Amino acid sequence: DLCDKTVLVVRAGFDCGACNENAPKHQELYAAYRDQGLVVVTLLHDYTQEIGIDQQNIWANQYGLEHPVLTDNDQLVSEPLWPDKPGRPMHRLLGPGAVLLHGDPTHEDVIALFE
């Protein structure tokens, strides 16, 4: 149940260099603030291939991710959050009740929310 949580939603690409660099940072945020109600959800996709569960797990394990990583091959989840905005990485920070807290938060923005 995410209704009473703060959720960092990340749109990441399987082959995106910046996404791969940011993945461990997202894990650090999750590890530091999950007990205070932070949930990180990564929506993983690729423009050139469909990502299967094995690739998803390899990608998540490669970066030591403990938070949920979901494939979003058709971008059915990410498209409503980022309409008409192709690209990645992209972030949304949602508060309790799915209220948009920040449209493109930095890691420092997330930390400031919990400090």
N, C-alpha and C positions, 0 to 999 in steps of 0.2 A: 504494500500500500504506500503510494508515494504522495498522497494528498496532504500530509502534514510535513513533508520533507522539502529541503532545498535541493534542486536537481540541476546539475550541470550536464547539458546535452551537448555532445560533441559530434559533428559530422566529420568523418575521417575517410581518407582514401587508402586503400590497400597499398597502393604504389606511390603515395604522396610523401615526399621527403620531410616536409614541415610537420605533417601528421605523425610520422614516425618519431620525429624529434620530440614532439609534445606528449606522446603517449606516456612516457615515464613520469612526466610532470603531472599529468592527470591522476596517475596512480598515487603520487605523493600527496596530492590534495585529498584524495579519497581516504588514504591511510590516516592523514592528520585530522580530518574533520568528520569522518563517518559517525563517530560516537556523538557528535553534535548535530547530526541530522543531514549531512551532505551525502547525496547519492550522485554518482557519475555514471552516465550511460553513453557509450560510444556507438554511433550508427556507422557501420563500416560498409563501404561500397567501392566499386571500381568502374570506371567508364568503359573499359575495354573487355572485361570478362565478368561473368557471374561468379560470385564468391560462395563457395560451399562451406559447410560446417567445419570441415578439416582445415581449410585455409583460415577461417575465422579463428579457430582455436590456436593454430600455429602463430598467427599474428598476435593474439592476446598473450600467449605464453612467452613469445619472444621478448615482450616488454614487461613481463611480470605482472600483468593486469589482474586484479582481483575483482574489479567492478564489472558490471554487465557490458558485454560487447555483442551487439546484434547486427546481423547482416541486413542491409537495406538496399538490396540490389536494384529494385525498381524505384527507390527513393520515395516510397509511399508514406513513410514516417517523416523523413527529413524535409520533403518538399513543402508541406504545410508550415513548417517552422521557418523555412527560408524560401518563400515563393520568389520566383524570378531571380534567384541568386545562385548561379552555379559556382562551384569552387569549393575549396576546402583548405585547411581546416576552418570550420566555423563553429561557433559556440553560442549557446543560449543559457542563461541562468534563470531558472524558474523557482519561485518561492512557493510556500504552501498554497494550495488551491490552484496551482499552475499559473500563478500570476507572473508575468514577465518582470524580472528584477533588473536584468541587464541584457541588452541586445547583442553585445559582442564583448563579453568580459575577458579581462586578462587574468592571469593567475593571481596577481596582486589584488584585483577586485574581489576575487573569491576569498582570499585570505582576510581581507579587510572586513568582510561580512561576518567572519567568525571570530575575529580577534577583539 
